[in-house]
Amino acid sequence: MADAASLFKQAESAWRAGNGAAAKAAAEQVLADDPVHVGALMILANLCFATGDVAGARPHLERLAILMPDEVMIRNNLGRACLAAEDLGAAAEAFTTVLETAPANARALDGLGIVRHRQGDYAEAADLHGRAVAADPGFAAGWCNLGIACTDLGRYADGAAALDRALTLDPDDARTRFNRAVLYFLMGDLAAGWPMYEARLAFQAMATPPGQRWNGDALAGARVLLIPEQGFGDVIQFARFAPRVRDRGGVPVLAVPGVLTALMAAQGWDVEIADADNPPEAPLWCPVMSLGAVLGLTAEDISGAAYLRAPTADTREGAGPRIGLAWSGNPTHRRDRARSLRLDDLAPLFNVPGVRFVNLQVGLRPDDAAEIARRPDLFAETPGLGSFADTAAVVAGLDLVISADTAVLHLAGAMGRPTWGLLPFVPDWRWGLSGEATPWYDSLRLYRQPALGDWPSVVTRVAADLGRIAKG
């Protein structure tokens, strides 16, 4: 059997030759005999980074950090591995350890900035990223992260400047291009935004179907499979453009998540509707949100007129207006902390007399479930909502929908129902930076936070307006 020195030489040779499997096998054999072999641990850690399994490098880096406590690169990489594992406390500890001895280390400053950003402290994140690029002005990723933090603070000009600086250093970076697209959209510049928004496909998880991706060329009767992406609301928003594939001579096949199939199939569009879990084969495919770039959509192409109808309408008689409520979205959304409310944030609404509240919220968080259990008479109705066709039926019979930035907001707007949207200080790109109206949905009225996290001001205004409706 080869000794550790020979095995390590094999691991090094395989690593340099790009044979990751052989390098991994040899390095693991080295560690079986010598668990503190620095070279083998480094090879395994580097292999994890090279294959995208950054979190998988953590145990190797933890051992290296013990063996080489003063090695800055090891601590910084350990911080990145902990970030990838969503262990923010351990990541902060790793980066802080570096900064204790090297306070101007750009990678540690940037890493700690990412931690603070994920913890919701955007101001501290911006400060740390700013210090990182001051220490290393050529640090493209640091500039990108600074741009994201400034954007999330509502410092849009600073965000754009930082992202533009990142693009001069690394023009093809997907994260930078995507975040720059978001700012273009917020400013209403669709023409500049659509091409850069395509960068999301480099890091967005999406199953790629067979066939070729459609780039907008004229079609000769070919079927084009439009695949869903991101959240339900995004699919609802962009489904309106599916029929336009026929304008290019093609046959649109709109694949949607199962909970949307019945609703979409009921629209009577000249579009084939398919379940995204079992889509049909087609020679061409296109992500549904890429229709903006592929079709070259302009502001003139966006109509706020209703384009969805409920298969049935659930109307009920009773005293007072029926008001539907939805207050939180998918908790895994990157900005869920900013966009979602807790049920008790809406307490001022429940003091408005003469209205009946209908629960449109799907998926209760523990605090909300406890609040409903504590106040069993809060909702006059809690309908069963197994699909968006069910939700649409309820929405069709309501006098008003009040919703956070969730799929319900898009659904009600797409149906042309009176709807009030509750938006965070830094809104999603589609809502723009100001105003109560949106070109996407004519029936939508937007209530914007006047400052970061200020839901009380929003809900106070909504309650006052709701009171006026209740009085007739």
N, C-alpha and C positions, 0 to 999 in steps of 0.2 A: 504494500500500500504506500502511495506517495506521501512524503512528509509535508508538513505545513508550508515550508518554504517553496517546495515544488508546486504544490497546489496553488499557492498564491501567485506564482509566476504564470500558471495556466489561467488563473482568473484575470490577471492583468492583461495577458495577451488577448484573451477573448474580449475583454472590455474594449481594448484599443481597436480590435478588428470589428467591433460592432455586433458581436455575437452575445447578446444579453443573456440568453438562456444558459449558455455554457459558463459565462462569467458568474452568474448567480449560483449555479450548481457548485462550481469550484470554491467560491467565496464561502458558501454555507458549510462546505466540508472543512475549510480552514477553521471556521468558528466552532465547529463541533469539537475540534482538538484544542483550540485556543480562543475562548470566548471574548478575550480582550485584544484581539488582533486588529489594530487600528486600520491597516490597509484594507482588510476584508470588509470591515464595517463601512468604510468610506465607499467601497465599490457597491455594496448593497444599497446604501443611502442614495448614491448617484443614480443607480439603476431605477430606483423608485421615482426620483425626480424626472428622469429621462422618459419613463413610460407614463407619466401623468399621475402616478399613485403617490402624490406628495404626502398624504397622511400615513401611508405605509412606511415611510422613511423614519417615522418618529422613534420607534424602539432602537434603531441603529444610532440615531443622532443622540438619544438620551445616554446611551453607553459612551459615545464619543465625547459628550459634554463632561462626563465624569473623568474620562481619561485625559481630556485636553481642556480643562476648565477655562483657560485664558484664550482659547481660539475663537475669535469673533465670528468667523464664517460658520462655524459649527452652531453657535448659539442662534445666529440669524436664521440658519436653515431649520433649526429645531423650532423656532418661532413660526416659520412658514408651515411646517408640518402640523403643528398644533392648530394653526388657523384652518388648515384644510380639514382637520378633524373637528372643527367648531369648538375646540376647547380654548375659549378666549382667555380664561384665567392663566393657563399654562403658557399660552402665546405671549401674553403681556409680561409674564415673569421672565421669559427668555429674552425678549427685546429690552426690558428694563435692566436686566443683568448686563447686557452689552453697553447700554447708555451710562451705567454707573462708572465705567472706566473709559468709555469713548462717547462722550455726550454729543458729538457732531457726526456720529456714524449714520449716514443717510439711509441705509437699509433698515437699521433698527428703528430710526425715527419713523420711516414710512410704515414699517410693520406695526408699530404701536399705534400709528394713526389709523390703520385698517381695523385694529381691535376696537379703538374708541368709536369709529364710525359704526361698526356692527353693534356696539352697545348703545347707539343712538346719540352719542355726544359728538355732534357734527362740528361744533366750534373747536373742541379740543383736537378733533381729527384734522381740521383745516390747519390749525396751528402747527401740528406735528409734520404734516406733509409740506407745509411751507418751509419749515426748518430743514426738512430733508432736501428739498431742491435748492435751498440756499447753500447747503453744504456740498451738493453735487448738482450744478446747473444742467448737466447732461443726462440726468436721471429721468428718462422718458416716463417710466411707470409712476414715478413720484409726481410728475406733473399731471398725469392722468388722474391719479388719486386725489390730488389737490383740486382739480377741476370738478370731480364728482362731489367732494365735500362742500365746495363753495356752492355748487348747484343745489345741494340739499339744504343749505342755509338760506337759499333765496338770493344769493349773491351771483346773479346770472352773468354779469359782465366779467367778473373775476373768474367764474367757471369757464366761460368761453375762452378767455385769454390763456388760462392754464392748459386747456385741452388743445388749443391751437399750438401752443408751445410744444406740447407732447407730440403733436402730429409733425412738426418740423423736424423733430428728432427721430421719430419712428412713424412714417406716414401710413404704414400698413397695419398698425396695431388694431386689432378688432375691438377691444374694449374701448379704446379712445375714440375710434370712429363711431361706435354705437352711441356713446355718451354725447358726442358732439351732435349726432343726429337728433337726440332728444332735445337738446337746446335749440337746434334749428326749428324743430316742430313747435316748441313752446313759443318761439318768436313768430310763428306762422309762416316760416319759409319751407314749404313742402318740397320745392324743387331741389334745394340743397340737402334736405333731410333724407329723402327716400334712398338715394344711392348709398349714403353712409349707414342707413338703418339696416342694410343688407349684411353688415358686418356681424349682426347678432347670430347669424347662422354658423359662424365659426366656433361659437361656444355654447349655443343653445341646444339642449338635448332634444333631438328629433329623429324619429325613425325615417330613414331615407327609402322610399319605395323603389321598385324596379323602374326602368325607363330612364329618360333623360329629363333634366330640369328645363322647363320652358323659360325662354328668355324674352318672350314678347313678340317673337316673329309671327308673321301671318301663318294661319293654320289652314289646312285643306281638309276640313272635316275631322281632324284628329281629336281624340278625347284627351282632356287635360284634367288630371286628378289634383284637386286643390286640397292640401292637407292642413289639418288644424295645428295651431301652435299657441303657446302661452296659456292664457286663461279662457274661461267660457265667454267672458265679456268681449275679449278680443275677437273671438270667432263670430259672435253676434254682430259686432261692429263691422267686420270686413266681409261677412257673408253677402252683404248688399251688392258687392262688386262681382260676385260669381257669374251672373248672367252676361257680364261684359266680355267674357271669353268668346261668346258667340259673335261679338263685334269683330273679332279677329279671325272668324271662320272656324272656330273650334266648338267642341261639345264639352261643356263644363260638368265635372263630376265633383260635387262638394262632399268631402268626407268630414264628418263631425263626430264628437264624442256621443256615446249612446244616449245620454240624457238630453241631447239636442235633436236627435233624428226625427222624432214625431213632430216636433214644432216645425222644423225646416221642411219636412215632407208635406206639411199642410199648406204651404205658401202658394202652391200652384205655379211656381217659377218653371221656366223651361230649362231646368237644371236637374241632373240626376243627384239624388241624395244617398249617401252611403255611410255606414257605420265605420268610424275610424279604426276600430279594432279589427275589422275584416274588410279592408277596402278592395275594390276591384282593381285589376291590372289595367294600366293605361300606358300608352307610349310616352306620354309627357306628364310631368307633375310640377307643382308649384306651391310653396308655402302660402297660405291664404293671405298673410300680412305682407307678402312680397308683391301682391297685386298693385300696391302703391307705386313701386319702382317699375314693375313690368309694364303696367299700363300708363305710366307717366301721369298719374293723377294730379290735377291741380285743384285749387280752391273752387273753381267753377264746376268741378266734377262731383263735389260733395254737396249732397242735398240733405236737409234736415227733415224732410217729409217722412211720414211713417212708411215702413216697408215690411213690417211683420204683423200678422194677425193671429189671434188665438184660435185654435181649432174649435173651442167652445168657450162660452162666457159663464163664469160663476157669479151670478148676481143674487144678492140677498136683500130682502126688505128689512127695514128697521129705522129707528130714530137716529138722526144725525149722520154726517158723512162718514164713510168707511175709508180709513187711512192705512195703507200698507207700510210696514217698517222693515228695513234691512240695514243693519248697522256695522257688520264686519265681513271681510272677505277671507280669502285663502290665507291662513297664517304663515304659509311658507313664502309668500310674496316678499320681495326684497324690501319694499317700503310699507309693509303691513303695519309696522309700529306707528307710522305717520297717518295712514289712510283709514284705519279701522277704529271704531269707537267701542266702548263698553256700553252695555244696555243702560247702566245707571247714569251714563253721560246724557241720556235722553230724558232724564227725570222731569225737566221743566215741561216737556210735551204732555206728560201724563196728568199734569194739573190743568190742562185746557179742558173745560167742560164741553159736553155735547158732541164728542167724537168717539168713534169706535175704532180701536186699533186692531189691525190684522197682522199676524206675525208671518213675514215673508223670509225670515232668517233660516237658512239651512246650515246646520252645524253649529251647535252652541258651545261656547267655551265655558269652562267650569264656573267662573264668576257670574256669567250670564244665566246659566242654568240655575244657580243658587238664587239669583235675583227673581227669576220667574217662579221658582218654588216658594219664595218668600211672599210673592205678590201674585197669587193664582188668578186674580181677576184683572190682571194688567191687560190681557188681550181678549177681545171679544171673540176672536176666531184664531185658531192655529190649524190651518188646513194641512192636509197631507200633500207634500210637494216632492213626488218621486221623480219628476222630470221637469224640463222647462216648459213642456206643454201644459203641465199642471199649474205651474206658476203663472204662465201666460193667461190661463183661464181665470185665475183669481184676479190678476192685475186688470184684466178686461172689465171687471165689475167694480173696481175701486174708484173712488172719487179723486184720490191722490196717492202717489207713492212718494215716500221719503226714504232716501237710501244713501249710504256711504258709497264710495267709488267701488262698486261691486258689479257682478254680472246682472243683478236685478236692475241697477241703474241703466245699463245698456238695453236690457230687455224692455223696460217700460218706455224708454226713449224711442226705441225702434218701433214700438207699437203706437207711438203718438199719444200716450197717456200722460195726463198732467203729472209731472215728476219734479221733485226738489232734490238736487244732489248736494251732498255735504262733502266739501273738498278741503284737504289739508293746505297749509300755507304754500307749500311747494307741490303743485298739482301734477298729476300724470300728464304726459306731453299732449294728449289729445284735447285737453280742456283749455289750453292757452294760459296766459298770465293774468288776465283780468276780465271783468265783465260777468254778467249774470247769464248771458246767452252763449250757445255753442253752435257752430254750423253743422255739427254732426246730428243733432236732434232738436227739432224746433220746439218740442213740448217740454224741454228741460229748462229748469231755472237753477242756477248754480249759487250756492252759498259758500263763500270762501273764508277760511281762517284769516284774520287780520295779522296774526303773528304765529310763529311756530308753536304748535300744540294747543292753540287757543280754541278748544271746542266749546267752552262755555259761551263765548260771544256768538258763535254760530248758532247754537241751540236756542239761545235767548231770542235771536232774530226770528228763527223758525217758529218758535212758540208764539211769538207775537203775531206773525202772519197767519199761523194756524188758528189762532183765536178769532181773527177777523173772518176767516172762512166759516168757522163754527157758528158765528153769529149770523151768518147768511148775508 
